[in-house]
Amino acid sequence: MPTLVLVRHGQSQWNLENKFTGWVDVDLTEKGESEAKSAGEKLEGFHFENAFTSVLKRANRTLDIILEETSQRGIPVLKDKALNERMYGDLQGMDKDEAREKFGEDQVHIWRRSYDVPPPGGESLKDTRERVLPFYKEHIEPMIKAGKNVLVVAHGNSLRSLVMFLEDLSPEEILKREIPTGSPYVYDLDDNINVITAEFI
């Protein structure tokens, strides 16, 4: 029975500063490093054959810390921009409160929480899902079908895209799901990739 574990990176500097981050390559905070270490401690005893992450350092460093904590630094790791965070376009680098003042609270809420309305120059969750799923089906799903345990360390919206697919959630349902930083989300799956159990640990 294969296991798939999803982990959102630890707190980043721009998470701390309340900024839209997207594809900007900011690093972890001290708290983010601690969250990654805690995730690794929670995953003590899990054995992974493969790991996947984005090309952004906040996810890469979280993965490195987890593999260090679980003594699994030698496993194959594939980094790909398909797993990057949602691209926030013109909002990237902007303080979220400043964005509300400039564009209006309702408009910013639509950009952040609608399924298919992108911010100017950026991606919606639907757009993010459309690049995440082909990568998942080509690279991750075959590993799971082969019975291998897989770790994916990525970002809030790229992981929500996977959760939406794996749990067959509607656009309305996925918008209500939050994925906290540094908290492993563990799926036990059957051989057909049907979810048996799913829980944060």
Buried (B, 14 or more C-beta within 10 A) or exposed (E): EBBBBBBBBBBBBBBBEEBBBBBBEBBBBEBBBBBBBBBBEBBEEBEBBBBBBBBBBBBBBBBBBBBEBBEBEEBEBBBBEBBBBBBBBBBBBBBEEBBBEEBEEEBBEEBBEBBEEBBEEBBBBBBBBEBBBEBBEEBBBEBBEEEBBBBBBBBBBBBBBBBBBBEEBEEEEBBEEEBEBBBBBBBEBEEEBEBEEBEEE
